[in-house]
Amino acid sequence: MSSLGTRLDALHERIKLAAAAAGRPAGAVRLIAVSKTVPYEQMLVAYRLGLRDFAESYVQEALPKLAALAHCDITWHFIGPIQSNKTRPIAERFHWAHSVDRLKIAERLHEQRPHGMPPLNICLQVNVSGEPTKAGVTLDALPQLTEAIAPLSNLRLRGLMAIPAPGQSPDAQRAAFRCLREALLGLNLPGLDTLSIGMSDDLEAAIMEGATLLRIGTALFGPRQAGSTPTATSSQHRAPVS
């Protein structure tokens, strides 16, 4: 078995054990492979091992991968900071955007989502740790932003996303995730079913606090290699929507 296959098996076991400890079925938690800086050939190996959800953080890096893997039944997630001048390819090519944190970005995604495509699934990124350098809406401003975005028919508001401060204890990790879970419940809107929380170092705490989407990079693909670039293809295709 490949090293990627070995790491994937280990991840599935971690998720299974954490879900059991939380009294949740393992199937309630969906694994997203964070593939930024990962060559598309390695992503194809992951796909053949059964993964169907992949996440990218940079539009220019992502587009050649979407083209090269257009023949695969992949659900594409955008998880990086969203710049105003990059909303169109996200609206046109992705199935999910996890990092919406202001109304202007939501409105552009809504306006640029092509006619005939299903609504773009979005999560609102919340800055649960209050870090001044980190993106995300504050908890205080979250209800107002949610109310403003809800009428945008080309978007489907699914839930919340957060990236807590690194290096925290398991108890501190759980506290941050619990804060987000309580914020989601407090919004009291139909269709909110998603907590995009949990990465390689804190997935157990995230599952204990109700994670439905885990964004996993290092524990799956190994340490990130700076400067890695995907192999481009000459054509670009729209990813199949699932």
N, C-alpha and C positions, 0 to 999 in steps of 0.2 A: 504494500500500500504506500502511496506517496506520502511525503511529510505533510502535505496539505490535507490529505485524507485522514492522517493520524490526528492532526490538530482539530479537524472538524469533528471527529468522533469524540475527542476530549471535550470539545465545546458542547456537544449534544448531551454528554454525561453531566457536565456542570449545570446545564439548564434543567435537565431532568431532576437532579438532586435538589436544586434550589426551588424548583416548582413544588416538589414533594414536601419540602420543609415549610413552604408557604401554604400548603393545602390547595394547590392549584394544579390543573392538568398541564403537562408539558406543552400540549398543543395550543394552549392559550397564549404562548409567547412565540413570536415570529422573529427569526434570525435574519438580519440584513447584513450582507457582506460589504464592508466599507472598502472600496477598491481604489481609492485615490492613490496614485503613484504605482498601482499594480498593473503590469502589462496585460493586455487583453487575452493573450494566450493562457496566462495563469487563471484569469477569470473564467475562461472556457473550461479549464480543468475543474474549477469549483462548480460550474454549471453542470458538468457531467457527473459530479458527485451529488447532485440533487438540489443545489441552491438556485433559487429563482429570483431573489431580491438582491439588488446591488445598489450601492450608494456612492455618489460622487460629490466632491466639494468644489470643483473648479470647472466652469463651463467649457473652457477651451481644451482642457484635458479630456473631458467627458465625451465631447462630440465624436471624435474618431472612434472611441470605443463603442458608442451606440451604433455607429455605422458598421463597424467590424462584426458586431454581435447582433445585427438586425435579424438574422435568421433564427435567433434563440427567443424563446418565450420568457423574456425577462421583464420584471417590474422594476423600473428605474426610480430611484429616490435621490432628490437633491438635498444635501444636508449642510452645505457651506453658506457663508454670508451671501446674501442676494443683493447685488448691485443693480441700480435702476437700468443701466445699459445692458444688462444680461438677462432681463426678465423674459424676453421673447423666446430664446431657445429653451428656457426652462418651461415656459407655458406650452410650447409646441412639441417638446420631445420627452418630457418626464411625466410620470404618473403621480408622483408625490413631491411636495416641497415641504421640508420639515422646519425651515428656518425663517418663516415669515414673522417679522417683528414690528412692522409699521403699516399703516393703512395705504400709503403711497405704493408700496410694493404689491400689496394685495390687489389694489385697483389695476395696476399694470398687468399682473398675471391674469386677472379676470378679463380685461380688454383684449389681451393677446392670445388667449386660449382659442384655438381654431374651432370654427363652427363644425359641428358634427362629432367632436370628440367628447367623451364623458367629462364631467367637471374634474378639475385638478384637485386631488386630495391634498389638503394642507394641514400642517400643525403650526401653532404659534409658539415661537421660541421665547421662553421665559428666563430671565436672569435671576435664578433662585438664590444665588450666592451673593448677589449685590456687588459683583466685581466691576469696577469702573471701565475696564478695558474689554469686557465681554459683551457681545451683542445680546439682545433680548429685551422684551417688554418687562416692565416692573410688575409685580403682583398687583399693586394698586391700580395701575393703568390697564390691566388685563380685561376687566369687564367692559370698559368703554371700547377697546379695540375689537373685542369679540362682537359687540353689538353692531359696530360699524361694518364689519366684514360679513356678517351673517346674510345680508340681502344679496351678496354678489353671486349670481346664479351659476357662473362658470367655475366657481370654486366650491369645494365640499369641505367644510371645516370639520376635521376629524378629532382633533385633540391638541395636546400640548407636548412640547419638546424642551429639554433642558440639558445643559452640560455643566454639572456642578464643579466647584473648584477641585483641582487634583490633589492627591496626597492626603485625603481625609480618612479618618477611621471609619470602619463599617457603621458605627452608630451615627456618625456625622453624615455619611452617605445616605443612610436611611432617612435621616431627618430632612435632608434636602429633597429627596424623592417624595417623602410623605407630604411635604409642603405643596409639591406640584399636584399630587393626587387629590389633596383636599381642595386645591384651587379648581381643578377640573370638575369635581363634584359640585362645587359652589356655583359654577356657571349655570348649571341646571338647564342645559339646552339639549334638545333631541339630536341624536346622531353623534354625540361626543363619546367615542369608544376607544380612544387611542392615547397611550402614554409612551412616547418615544424617549425612553430613558434606558440607561445601561450600556456600558462599553466594556472593554476587555477587563479592566481592573475593578469594576463595581457591579457586574451583572447580577451577582447574588443579592446585593442590597436592593437593586432595582426590581428584581422579580418579587422579592418580599413585599415591596410597596406597590405592586400592581402593574409593572411594565408589560406592555403588549408588543412593543417593537424594541429589539436590541440592536444597536449599531456596533458591529464588531469588526475591527480591522486587524490589529496586531496579533491577537490570539488565534486568528484564522490564517492570515497570510505571513506572519512573522514580522520582525522589526521592519519598519518602513525604510525604504531605500531612497534617499534624497536623489533627485535627478532622474528617477525612472520615468519613462514616457511610454505611452501605449503605441502600438503599431497602428498607423493610420491606414485608411482605405480611400480609394478615389471617389467612392460614392457615399452618399449619406441618406439613410432611410429613417423613417419614423418608427420608433419602437412600438411593437404590438402592445395594445392596451389590454390589460387584464383586470 
